[in-house]
Each structure stands twice: as structure tokens, then as C-alpha cells.
Amino acid sequence: MPFLKKALKNNKGFTIIELLVTLSILTVISGMMIVYSRGGERQLLLIKEQTEIANAITRAKSLAIQGFEVENICGYGVHFYQEPTGNGGFDISSYEDCGNFDPPSRKVYQSNTLDPRVKFTAFFSDVIFMPPDPEVSFNPQVGIDPRVIEINSTSLDFYPLQIKINGAGQISTTQ
């Protein structure tokens, strides 16, 4: 019996203060992880959109190389646009008149819209690859080489991602 009384008196455990401090630390850490996770999700979304744009440009270039003997088509390209509402997108198109970038000269093969959480922060209207080399043409014609397409999240809380196209048709991405 004396052993049992001694064991009950020396009952070791955590106080309520220690438990509350531990719980508050865990709450702060889990809150930071949720914020970090959402930031990572937005960054992955930007990278996904950058990849889709670069793939569309590469596809247009491949179409120009493969289809250089198609009648009534002078080239293949990508048309970029930003609507007044803020939504943006890009179309893979064929062009009947490479001097005319207007819709009557352009036949859309594939239309893509950017995710509503992503927007263009810098872009030009069109890039056209004219077979068989392919020769590269930009709309507007004036500008520095390489031409840059830039995307960012709508909240502008990240560094923008870029897709660059030079006059020789080389496509590169930067982060």
C-alpha cells in the first residue's frame, strides 16, 4: 500500500498551460503550411500555362515545317489576345495572307483560354511561321528581339514567367 500512495503522489503529467502552448504552436505551423500550399498551387498553375503557350508556339512551328506544300496557306502561327474583362487566350491558326493578321485571313485550329487566375502582363498579337525554313514574322512588326510573352497571377504576387521567341524561331522559357 505505501508503494501505491507514493505512486499517486508523484503523478507526473503535462499541465494545462503546456498543452495550450503546444496546441497553439501546432496551429500556427499548420496555418503556415496551408498558405504555403496555396502559393505553390498558384505557382504550378503559372508554370502549366507557360508550358501550354510554349507548346502552342512549337506546334505552330511544326505545322509550318510539315505543311509547306498546302495551297492557300502562307504560314501557321499563334494569335494572342486579352479581353477587356481581363481574360486572355491564344489560338493556333493558319494564315492565308501573311501580311494580313486580321481574322478573315486567319483560320483557327485550336483555341485556348488562360485560367481566370492568370493574365498576360506583356505580349504581342501574333507570331507566324512561314514555310519551308520556317521564316518568323511578328505582329506588330516593330519590337526588339527576342519578343517576350509574360504571364502572372491576377493577384500579381509572383514574379512573372516569360516565353521568349527570337527572329530565328527559337523558343525559350524563363522563370
Buried (B, 14 or more C-beta within 10 A) or exposed (E): EEEEEEEEEEEEEEEEEEEEEEEEEEEEEEEEEEEEEEEEEBBEBBBEBBEBBBEBBBBBBEBBBEBBEEEEBBBBBBBBBBEEEEBBBBBBBBBBBBEEBEEEBBBEBEEBEBBEEBBBBEBBEBBBBBBEEBBBBBBEEEEEEBBBBBBBBBEEEBEBBBBBBEEEBEBEBEE
